[in-house]
Amino acid sequence: MKFTASRLSEGNKVFPAEIHLEENSIEIKIPGLFSGDSKYLNYEDITSIEVDSPMIGFSTIRLFTTGNKIEIHGFSKSDVKQIRKTIEENRSKRRK
């Protein structure tokens, strides 16, 4: 599954962030003007998930791994719910 941040959200005007949920991992792409940043996370490496969903505006999701925090902003509430649900389902599958 692929989720793309809204171009209307802060920091995503020209190059919106993307989250790709794969079978075994997540790819987070935060593009930039001259270079971008891509991170790959295995589901079992994610220790915690935080979501900020204001009444008005775009949602932010934070993924915590051992010693690191990755914050991605600009998604709809429904996208963030689906992202969180998919990550949690895949995390629980990997623990069995």
WODAKA-V867404 format. One record per backbone hydrogen bond with DSSP energy under -1.0 kcal/mol. CO is the residue of the C=O (numbers start at 1). NH is the residue of the N-H. Records with the same first field share a line. If there is no record, write none. Layout:
BEGIN
CO = NH + NH
END
This chain:
BEGIN
1 = 21
3 = 19
6 = 9
9 = 12
17 = 5
18 = 29
19 = 3
20 = 27
24 = 43
25 = 22
26 = 41
27 = 20
28 = 39
29 = 18
30 = 37
37 = 30
39 = 28
41 = 26
42 = 45
43 = 46
48 = 64
50 = 62
52 = 60
59 = 74 + 75
60 = 52
61 = 72
62 = 50
63 = 70
64 = 47 + 48
65 = 68
68 = 65
70 = 63
72 = 61
74 = 6
75 = 59
76 = 80
77 = 81
78 = 82
79 = 83
80 = 84
81 = 85
82 = 86
83 = 87
84 = 88
85 = 89
86 = 90
87 = 91
88 = 92
89 = 93
90 = 94
91 = 95
END
